[in-house]
Amino acid sequence: MSKLFNLHISKWKVLLFLGDGVCFAISVILALRLNPYTADHPWEYLQEIALPILIIGLVYCLVLYIGDIYDFQQDYRQVMNFGRVLIFCWAGGLAAALIVYFPYKSAFIGRTLLIILTASFSMLVAFWRLTFSTIALPQRLEKKLIIIGAGKSGRDLLGALRQIPGNGFMPVGFVDDDGQKIGTEVDGLPVMGNSSELSALIQEYQVSLLVLAVMRDKSPALVKNLIQLSWSDCQLMDMPNLYEIITKKLPTEHISEEFIFEWNINTTKIYYLRLKRFIDLILSSIFLIVTTPIMALTMIVIKFDSKGPIFFRQERLGLKGKAFRIMKFRTMIPGAENNGPVWTNQNDPRITRAGKFIRKLRLDELPQLWNIIRGEMSFIGPRPLAHTSYMDTIDFYKYRTLVKPGITGWAQVMFPEGLTIDSTQEKLKYDLYYIKNIGLLLDLAILLKTVRTVILGQGR
């Protein structure tokens, strides 16, 4: 697992992406060779259409990502997953046709060439995914690890590892300096010894990773043993960092203010935040122009569907806890939240007939483009804070205001369930992960996952 622009990148995803690149290159060659109009001079024609070809490749990549075809944990030998690969390859071909073929009346890419390219790319990618699952799937659990500490944090890490099969890590056991635990089993995994025996255990079980799951009150003997091992070939990592890598969220039960302090002083994000503001202004202006007809139609539907104002305004907390009034299309009956924000559910009687449809397509979020232009919100960030009581009742909740709130965010695409106190605590873990790893690639991933969430009609 490597890190690029603050985003953890799996080697398996990189491998799938590179394989798709090879498949696309072969597909281009096949299309040029098999197309009767280009078969005699394929390389000369390729030079003329190089830019459209690159655009088509990028379109395929984005469509496959939106379709979750880079999920390396899926078994593409299964019929449903194999069929999903073909469907999204065809969808990529259709999207490419809409972008580079129809608008220019075949000026760049011919119809025959595009059909051959889509057909060959679909078959090659499907075969590549099938090969990947056949060869790579049994090899993913090769990195053996020992969990140091058989307490709650160690058990929670083990639970997270087991919930995500194919994550690339194989826990072989615990090590704990509590003599009463040695020789027992914790959640089905043996406690093999104490920290002084780690060197021997590493050699015996061919362990390549030690994970420290003792978050507080580390004994001097433990610290001494870990210092010695840190100079060995075995990698040493603490529990929150590995938990973050495999779950894409922070374990708020097992971190402290010091943990947050360390990653704040060790990262500089001011330059990206300035770039993000520039991108927000450009995108919000474009979206405002493009969606004006949709917003006008939505306003008419709301007005005819039920009595009351078209827009819904409510005070929220934004960057550094500063209050602002968020703007959305009204989807509930008038006065539904006169006494303050109340959690909604799927069959909430306060939601109007038009409101159900508007919420399903996320059209109610469009007026927030004005909040973005005014600098109160961003496209991507934690949801605007409404329940201010959480600031005092949920640990670390106040750190959500370190960045501007957003229309969409990491918590919304990774945990799209409705609002309850439990889901709020779970979403906080994803929000803190976003704040810790904020960057261009993560924001792009969120945008693409948002498209997938809207298409599938998930969450709220």
TASUL-V808703 format. One record per backbone hydrogen bond with DSSP energy under -1.0 kcal/mol. CO is the residue of the C=O (numbers start at 1). NH is the residue of the N-H. Records with the same first field share a line. If there is no record, write none. Layout:
# TASUL-V808703
CO = NH / NH
This chain:
# TASUL-V808703
2 = 9
4 = 7
7 = 4
9 = 2
10 = 14
11 = 15
12 = 16
13 = 17
14 = 18
15 = 19
16 = 20
17 = 21
18 = 22
19 = 23
20 = 24
21 = 25
22 = 26
23 = 27
24 = 28
25 = 29
26 = 30
27 = 31
28 = 32
29 = 33
30 = 34
31 = 35
35 = 38 / 39
41 = 45
42 = 46
43 = 47
44 = 48
45 = 49
49 = 53
50 = 54
51 = 55
52 = 56
53 = 57
54 = 58
55 = 59
56 = 60
57 = 61
58 = 62
59 = 63
60 = 64
61 = 65
62 = 66
63 = 67
64 = 69
65 = 68
68 = 71
70 = 72
71 = 74
75 = 78
78 = 82
79 = 83
80 = 84
81 = 85
82 = 86
83 = 87
84 = 88
85 = 89
86 = 90
87 = 91
88 = 92
89 = 93
90 = 94
91 = 95
92 = 96
93 = 97
94 = 98
95 = 99
96 = 100
97 = 101 / 102
101 = 106
102 = 105
104 = 107
110 = 114
111 = 115
112 = 116
113 = 117
114 = 118
115 = 119
116 = 120
117 = 121
118 = 122
119 = 123
120 = 124
121 = 125
122 = 126
123 = 127
124 = 128
125 = 129
126 = 130
127 = 131
128 = 132
129 = 133
130 = 134
131 = 135
132 = 136
136 = 139
137 = 140
140 = 142
142 = 144
143 = 170
144 = 208 / 209
145 = 172
146 = 211
147 = 175
148 = 213
151 = 155
152 = 156
153 = 157
154 = 158
155 = 159
156 = 160
157 = 161
158 = 162
159 = 163
170 = 145
173 = 147
174 = 192
175 = 149
178 = 181
181 = 184
184 = 191
186 = 189
189 = 186
190 = 174
191 = 183
193 = 176
194 = 197
195 = 198
197 = 201
198 = 202
199 = 203
200 = 204
201 = 205
202 = 207
208 = 235
209 = 146
210 = 237
211 = 148
212 = 239
219 = 223
220 = 224
221 = 225
222 = 226
223 = 227
224 = 228
225 = 229
226 = 230
228 = 231
229 = 232
235 = 210
237 = 212
238 = 242
239 = 243
240 = 244
241 = 245
242 = 246
243 = 247
244 = 248
250 = 252
251 = 254
256 = 260
257 = 261
258 = 262
259 = 263
260 = 264
261 = 265
262 = 266
269 = 273
270 = 274
271 = 275
272 = 276
273 = 277
274 = 278
275 = 279
276 = 280
277 = 281
278 = 282
279 = 283
280 = 284
281 = 285
282 = 286
283 = 287
284 = 288
285 = 289
286 = 290
287 = 291
291 = 295
292 = 296
293 = 297
294 = 298
295 = 299
296 = 300
297 = 301
298 = 302
299 = 303
300 = 304
301 = 305
302 = 306
310 = 330
312 = 328
314 = 326
316 = 324
317 = 385
318 = 321
319 = 322
322 = 318
324 = 316
326 = 314
328 = 312
331 = 352
333 = 336
335 = 338
337 = 340
345 = 348
348 = 351
350 = 333
352 = 356
353 = 357
354 = 358
355 = 359
356 = 360
357 = 361
358 = 363
359 = 362
362 = 365
363 = 366
364 = 329
365 = 368
366 = 369
367 = 370
368 = 372
369 = 373
370 = 374
371 = 376 / 377
372 = 375
378 = 407
379 = 408
382 = 406
385 = 317
386 = 388
387 = 390
388 = 391
389 = 392 / 393
390 = 394
394 = 397
396 = 399
397 = 400
398 = 401
399 = 402
401 = 320
405 = 378
408 = 381
409 = 413
410 = 414
411 = 415
420 = 424
421 = 425
422 = 426
423 = 427
424 = 428
426 = 430
427 = 431
428 = 432
429 = 250 / 433
430 = 434
431 = 435
432 = 436
433 = 437
439 = 443
440 = 444
441 = 445
442 = 446
443 = 447
444 = 448
445 = 449
446 = 450
447 = 451
448 = 452
449 = 453
450 = 454
451 = 455
452 = 456
453 = 458
